[in-house]
């Protein structure tokens, strides 16, 4: 067992078991990706499919092979520490929207700066073709890459490591497994393709046509950005990572591959500048998600100390701009005479996200022990709510 329950606490299991589960998550993704692509190609030929259905069928197979397996692996572990982070359908929609919005805005700002610097030259847009491409690409990207990869890696692999290790080691370990998946999937795809009689891409650490050095670097930064999205506050954090994944693929396929993919819009940019712009907007996205987590952790500071939450017109304006994407969740509730700030991991409060303090979130008051009701006060004939002790009052 990975964990041992003792007196209400969870003790981590051995390190090798956590690493084994993380690698298992990567193996599930590699097998699903290689098998789904090879079998999908065979089915496309057998059914004589073409165009968009020929892209959608392999993508659906990958998700069908990967997602149920990791869900069964995680739910089959009694006492497992952390959930995958899929949340409820309603919270999943909010998480996915947030995941789409943050990298899209960051990409627009970074690419806008590159355009102003003369690095990017844009083609004339075709709005109808662009909308059609984005809608079709989003569904394929979710089924082929975003949903299965996030569920197996930032879901199962990360949660398995996080049950045992700290956040930094878990993030680095998950990203390392992420780097191994493409190469392992090409091996699986080659074997399955040979069995079903279809062609397979060459095996290697990077896909065909990708630079063997630049590709792992970009994949590492992308993996760490997805970890930042996965660990940001929210009730369905894994869906934030899925939305971030889809946004990244959509932006890159329109901006850097739009002409080849008939996306309705594209940009002309050198390879060096393209790498700088990609890494730049990924770093900005990671910074936003990391900043949200840090602000949320400040919001969870003990109420007995001075409140140091950031407040001001700029923060309030940013929170107002993000309000449609980050709907507010339940406010603090009273229990037994004690008002408690909701956890940032289970709320969508704009104040928690932006750290806006009392200007965005109703003030939270936690009664100190000195002002708490005396034990047994109700039996002395006095209402509990009226019994208060002031500093210096001695109990008789």
N, C-alpha and C positions, 0 to 999 in steps of 0.2 A: 504494500500500500504506500502511496506517496505521502499520505498524511496520517497522523495518529491523533484521535480526539482524546483529550485528557482534561477533565475539569473545565470544559467550555472553551479550551484553547486548541489551536491547531498547530501541531509540531511538524516542520517540514521533513520530508523523507530524504533519502540519500540523493546526492547531487547527480549521480550517474543515471538515476531513474528519471529525473527531470529532463536531462539532456536527451535521454532516449525517447521520451515522449515528444520533445520538440522536433527531433529528427524524424519521428514517425509522422508528425504533421506535414513536414516537408516531403516525405516519401509518398504520402497520400496524394498531395498535390502533383508531384511529378508523375505518378502513375496515372492519375486522372487526366492530366494534360496530354501526356503522350498517347494514352489509349484513346481518349476522346477524339483527338485529331486524326489518328490513324483509322479508327472505326468510322468516324464521321466521313472521311474521304471515301471509304469503301461504300457506305450507305448512299452518299451523294451520287456515286457512279451507278450503283444498283437502281436507284430511284430516278436517275436521269434528271437531277435537280440542277438549277443554274441560278446565278444572280444571288439575291439576298437570302433565299432559303438555303443555298449551299453554304453560306457563312453561318447561318443561325443553327443549323443542325449540329455541327461539331461543338459549337459553344454550349448548346443545351446538354450535350452528352458529358462535357467536362464537369459542369455543375452537378448533374445527376449522379456522377460517379464520386465526386469529392465531398459535397456538403453532407449528405446523409451519414457518411462514414465518420466524419469528425464529430457530428452531433451525437452519434451513438457512442463514440469513444469517451466524450466528455460527460454525458449524462450517465454513462455506465460506471463512473467512478464515484462511489459513495464518499462523501466528505471532501469532494474536490473544492479547492479554495476559491477560485475566481470564475465567474461565469464568462461565457464567450463574448458577451456584450451585445447580443442581437436585440434585446429589449422587446417591447410589445410592438404591434404593427403601427400604432399611432406614434410612439416615440421613434420608431425606425424611420418614419417619413421625415420627422424633424432632424434627426441625425444625418440622414442622407442629404437633405437640403443644405445643412450647414457644411457638410463635406464638399458639396458642389460649389458653394458660394465662396468659401475662403480661398482656395487655389485659383478660382476663376478671376476673382478681384486682384489677387497678387500677380497673376500672369498678365492681366490687362495693364497694371501699373508698370511692371518690369518691361513688357514689350513696348509700351508707350514710351518709356525712357529710351529703349533701343531704337525706336523709330525716330525720336527727336535727335538722337546722336548720329543718325544716318546709317545704322547697322541693318535696318529692316526696310525693305521696299515691298509694298502690298499690291496685290492684283486687284482688279475691280470685283467687288462682291456680287454674288448672285444670291439674294436672300432666300428664294424658294429652294434652290439646290442646297444651300447651307443648312436650313432648317431640316430638310429631309435627311441630309447626311448625319446631322447631330442626333436626330431621333433614332435612326437605324443603327448608328454606331454605338449609341448608349446601351441599347439592349444587348448587342453582341459583346460589348466590353464588360457588361455586368456578368453575363453568363460564362464567358470564356475566361475572363481574367479576374475582375474585381471581386465578385462574390466568392468563388472557390478559393482564390489566393488569400483573401482577408480572413475567411473562415478557418482555413487550415493553418495559416501562418500567424497573422496578427490576432487571430482568435485562439486556436488550440495550442500552437507552439508557444506563443507569448504567454498565455495563461499558465501553461505547464512550467515554464521557466520562472514566471513571477510568483508562483506558489512557493518556490524554493529560494530564489535569489532576489537581489535588489533591482531597482528599475533600470540602472545603466547596463548591468550585465545582461539582463533580460532583453533589453533593446538591441544590444550588440549581437547577442546570440541568435535572436530571431532574424536579424538582418543577414547574419552569416548563413543561416538555413535558406533564406530567400535567395542568396547568391548561388546556392547549390542546385536549386530547383530547375532552372532552364537547362543546364547541362544534363542533369539526370533525366529530364523529360525527353530529350532527344534520343537518349539510349533506349528508353521504353518505347518511344514512337518507332524507332528503327526496327525493334523486335516485333512489335505488333503489325507494322506495315508489311514486313516480310511474310508474316503469317497469313494476312488477309489479301496479299497480292497487290498492294498499292505502293507508290513511291513515298519516300520519306526524306526530309531535309538532312543534310550532313550533321553528324554528331560533333559537338564542340562546346566550349564554355560560353560562347556568344552566338546568337543567331546569325544566319548567313547574311552578309552585307554589313554587319555591325563591327566597329573597331574593337579588337580584343582587349584593349586597355581602357578606352573611354567608356565602353559599355558597363563593365563592373563598377567603375567609379560612379556613373550616373545611377546605376541600380542601387548602390549603397546609399547614396543621398536620398533617393526615392524611398527606399525601405525605411530609413530613419524618419523621413517626413510622415510616412504612414503610421509609424509608431507614435509620433507626436499627435496625429489625429486620433489614433486609437485611445490614447491616454488623456485626451482633453475631457473636460467635464461634460456630462450629458447622460441621459438615461439609456441611450443606445449607441455607445461609443464606437462599436464595430461598424455601424452603418455610416458614421462620419468618415472612417477610413475607406469604406467602399465608395462613398461619394467622392472623396479626394482622389481615389484611384481612377474613377471614371472621368473626372475633370481633367486630370493629367493626360490621360490617353486622348481625350477629345481635343484639348488644346494643341497637343503635339501633332495630332493627325491633321488638323486643319491648318495650323501655321506652317509646319515644316514638311508636311506630305500632302497638302491640299490639292496641288496640281495633279499628282499621280493618282490620288483617290477620288478625283472629281467631287471635291467637297464644297465647291461653290465659292471658295475664298482660299487664298494661300499667300505666303510671304517668300520673298527672295532674300536669303541671308547666308553668309558664309558659314562653314562648318565650325570655325573657332567661335564666332559670335553666337551661333546657335547653342553651342555648349555652355557659354557664359550665361546666356539668357535662361536656358533651362535650369541650370544650377541656381541661378539667382532667384527665380520665382519659386523654386522648391524650398530654398532656404528661407524666403519670406513667409511661405506657408507654414513651415515648421516653427518659425518664430511666433507667428500669431497663435497657433495651437499651444505652444509651450507657454507663452505669456498668459493665455487664458487659464491654463492649469496653475500657474504661479499665483495669479490673482485669486483664483478659487481657493487655494491653500491659505492665502492671507485672510480670506473671508471666513475660514474655519478656525481662526485664532481664538484662544480662550476669551470669553466675554469679560472676565474679571479684570483684564488688563486694558490699557488704553487702546481705542480703535484707531488704526492707522491706515484704513482703507483709502485708496486714492479717490479723490472727489474733485470735481471741477467742471467747468463748461465743456472742455474738450472731451472728457470721458463721458459726460452725459449725452453729448451730441453723437459720439460714436455708438453708445448704447442705443440711442433712439434710431440710428441708421440700421443697426443690427437687429432691432426688435422684430421685424417680420421674419427673419431667419431663425432667431433664437427666442421662441415664445416663452413667456414666463411660466414657471411651474408653481407648485403649491407653496404658499408662504409658511413661515414658521408657525407651528401649532403649539397650543398649551397642553400640558399634561401634568397633572398633579401640582398646579401652581407654578410650573416652570415653563417658560417659553424658550424654545430651542431653535437655533439657526439650522435650516435644512442642509443636508450634506450636498456638496457640489457634485458628487457622483450620481445623485438621484434627483436633480432639479434642473430646470431650464431657466432659472431666474436671471433676468438681464443684469441685475445688480451683482450677482455672483460672478457672471462672465466678465463684466466690465470693471468690477471692483469699485462701483460708484458710491458705496456707502449709503447713508440714509437718504441721499437724494434720489436713489433708485429703488431701494428696498426698505420696507417699513422697519423702523428701529426695533432691534431685538434686545429685550431686557431679560437677563438671567438673574434670578434671585440668589444672593450669596447665602452661605450658611447662617450668617449672622441675622439675615432677615427672613429665614425660613421658619415655618410654624414649629412650635415646640412639640416634641413627641407626646402624644396623649393629651394634647390641649383640648381636643374635642370632648373628652370625658370629664373635664372640669367645668363644663357648662358654658364655655366661651366658644364662639364660632372660630373655626380654624383660620378663616380669611382675615379675622381681626387680630389675631395673635402675631405680633412682630417683636423682634428683639433688636435693640439698637446696640451699636458697639459700646462695650463697657458694662452692659447689663449682665448680671450674674444670674445663673440658673439657681433657683432655690430648691 
